Structure formats: C-alpha cells, structure tokens
C-alpha cells in the first residue's frame, strides 16, 4: 500500500490522506475544527475537494493501475446528501467511461457510520508526456 501525505499545498493545508492499494485510491480525512463551517458541519468545499481528489486519482490510475498519470479536472458536479460533524470521511471513485484523453468518473464520500455524505460526477483530462499543460 502506498500512502500519500502533504504532497501538495492543498493536501497539506486540509490534511487529507491518499491510500493507493491494488490500483485503487482512497482519500480520507479525520475531521477537526479546521474543517467545520458556520453550521457546525463539514464544509462543502472540503467535501468537494475530497471527491475531486479521489476522482482524480481514480482517473490517474486508470491507465495501467500503477502509474500516477497527471490529470486535470474539466468539470465536477457535487451533490450534498447529508451532514457530518466529526469522525472520518472516506472518498472513493471509479471510472465510468471515456477514452485516451477524456475520462468520466463517479465519486462518493462516506462517513464512519456508512452514511453517504456527498456524491460527484466528473470529467477529467488525462495528460501524456507529450501533452502541454
């Protein structure tokens, strides 16, 4: 299993962790006071970030299941379904279609008790070594 922490500034600031095992990624966050909004629950922007990260890793790993290929989010639609105030949330994603450059993905964010907190659908661009960012 590969664990990725503090790889980017956003990841370090928010504090989420990425686990890659068997060609699949899982993004998790242990909620603390930094993540809470005025309504005393996990901020929606942080939920979206976790879903985006999980989706991006799923797309990145979709090329060969092992190599992390650079991806960029083209669009991400988030549906918020439930509140969560504490504990751990886990985001997972799976590729649903696409081709060599554009890939479609579904993602889900789940609380400790199994409640789905949010879902997302996204479109991502895969970059190869010859592509310009």
Backbone torsions as a table, in degrees:
resi	resn	phi	psi	omega
1	UNK	NA	135.7	176.9
2	UNK	-104.5	131.9	178.9
3	UNK	-112.7	130.8	178.9
4	UNK	-118.5	119.2	177.8
5	UNK	-127.8	144.6	172.0
6	UNK	51.6	33.2	-178.5
7	UNK	-72.9	-34.2	177.6
8	UNK	-125.3	165.8	176.7
9	UNK	-61.1	-41.3	179.4
10	UNK	-62.6	-44.5	180.0
11	UNK	-63.8	-42.3	179.6
12	UNK	-65.4	-41.9	-179.4
13	UNK	-66.1	-42.2	-178.3
14	UNK	-80.5	-38.5	177.0
15	UNK	94.7	18.3	178.3
16	UNK	-80.5	159.3	-177.7
17	UNK	-123.4	142.5	176.9
18	UNK	-112.4	130.2	173.4
19	UNK	-116.1	129.6	176.8
20	UNK	-117.3	123.8	-179.0
21	UNK	-146.3	129.3	175.4
22	UNK	57.1	38.8	177.2
23	UNK	76.4	9.8	-179.9
24	UNK	-125.1	145.1	-180.0
25	UNK	-110.2	149.1	176.6
26	UNK	-136.4	131.0	-180.0
27	UNK	-114.5	127.3	179.2
28	UNK	-132.2	156.8	179.8
29	UNK	-140.0	129.3	170.6
30	UNK	-90.4	111.6	-172.6
31	UNK	-67.5	133.1	171.9
32	UNK	-136.1	-175.2	-173.2
33	UNK	-58.1	-26.4	-179.9
34	UNK	-67.6	-18.9	-173.0
35	UNK	-101.0	-1.0	-171.9
36	UNK	-93.9	140.5	178.7
37	UNK	-95.0	-174.5	-179.1
38	UNK	-64.1	-22.1	179.0
39	UNK	-87.6	10.9	178.2
40	UNK	63.2	37.2	175.1
41	UNK	-142.7	171.8	-178.6
42	UNK	-58.6	129.1	-177.4
43	UNK	-63.7	137.1	-179.1
44	UNK	-61.4	-33.2	177.8
45	UNK	-65.9	-34.2	177.3
46	UNK	-71.9	-39.3	175.3
47	UNK	-57.8	-46.1	-179.5
48	UNK	-61.8	-40.3	179.0
49	UNK	-62.6	-42.8	179.4
50	UNK	-64.3	-42.9	178.1
51	UNK	-64.2	-42.1	179.0
52	UNK	-62.9	-42.9	179.3
53	UNK	-63.5	-46.6	180.0
54	UNK	-61.7	-43.4	179.4
55	UNK	-64.1	-43.8	179.6
56	UNK	-61.8	-42.2	177.5
57	UNK	-66.7	-38.0	178.0
58	UNK	-61.7	-43.9	178.3
59	UNK	-65.7	-45.2	-179.0
60	UNK	-57.0	-43.1	-178.7
61	UNK	-78.6	-10.0	-174.8
62	UNK	-69.6	-16.1	-177.8
63	UNK	-69.2	-51.9	179.8
64	UNK	-140.6	4.7	177.4
65	UNK	80.8	-1.9	-175.7
66	UNK	-133.6	-43.9	-177.0
67	UNK	-81.7	136.5	174.6
68	UNK	-89.2	101.8	179.4
69	UNK	-88.6	141.4	-179.5
70	UNK	-65.6	135.6	177.1
71	UNK	-130.9	162.3	175.7
72	UNK	-138.1	136.9	179.0
73	UNK	-72.9	126.0	173.9
74	UNK	-91.3	-45.9	175.7
75	UNK	-152.9	150.9	177.6
76	UNK	-146.2	122.3	177.4
77	UNK	-111.0	122.5	-176.9
78	UNK	-110.0	136.3	174.6
79	UNK	-118.0	117.1	-179.3
80	UNK	-89.2	129.1	-172.2
81	UNK	-118.4	-24.9	-175.9
82	UNK	-157.2	158.5	175.7
83	UNK	-92.4	153.7	172.3
84	UNK	-143.9	139.6	-175.0
85	UNK	-112.6	-27.5	-175.9
86	UNK	-155.3	179.0	-179.6
87	UNK	88.9	-156.1	-179.0
88	UNK	-113.1	140.5	170.0
89	UNK	-116.6	146.1	-177.3
90	UNK	-128.4	129.0	177.2
91	UNK	-108.5	132.6	174.1
92	UNK	-131.1	161.6	-178.8
93	UNK	-151.3	158.7	175.7
94	UNK	-142.4	142.1	177.6
95	UNK	-73.0	134.5	-178.4
96	UNK	-112.1	-11.1	-179.9
97	UNK	169.0	-171.4	179.3
98	UNK	116.6	-163.6	-176.6
99	UNK	-134.9	-143.5	-177.1
100	UNK	-79.9	-22.9	-176.8
101	UNK	-116.0	-40.0	-178.0
102	UNK	-113.2	129.0	-174.7
103	UNK	-131.3	140.6	179.4
104	UNK	-105.5	144.7	-173.8
105	UNK	-148.0	148.9	171.7
106	UNK	-114.6	142.8	179.8
107	UNK	-134.5	156.4	-178.7
108	UNK	-141.2	139.0	176.0
109	UNK	-115.1	122.9	-173.2
110	UNK	-123.9	139.2	177.2
111	UNK	-83.6	169.7	179.5
112	UNK	-51.5	-38.4	-175.6
113	UNK	-83.4	5.9	178.6
114	UNK	91.6	-2.5	179.3
115	UNK	-71.4	130.5	173.2
116	UNK	-74.8	121.0	-176.9
117	UNK	-91.0	-40.4	-179.3
118	UNK	-158.8	156.1	173.9
119	UNK	-131.1	163.7	179.0
120	UNK	-149.8	151.5	167.6
121	UNK	-122.1	142.6	-176.7
122	UNK	-145.1	161.3	173.3
123	UNK	-122.7	129.7	-176.6
124	UNK	-128.6	150.4	174.0
125	UNK	-103.9	132.6	174.3
126	UNK	-93.7	135.6	178.0
127	UNK	-109.7	138.5	173.6
128	UNK	-104.0	174.5	-179.4
129	UNK	-58.7	-28.1	-177.6
130	UNK	-87.1	-10.6	179.9
131	UNK	-77.8	149.4	173.4
132	UNK	-100.1	138.6	-178.7
133	UNK	-85.0	NA	NA
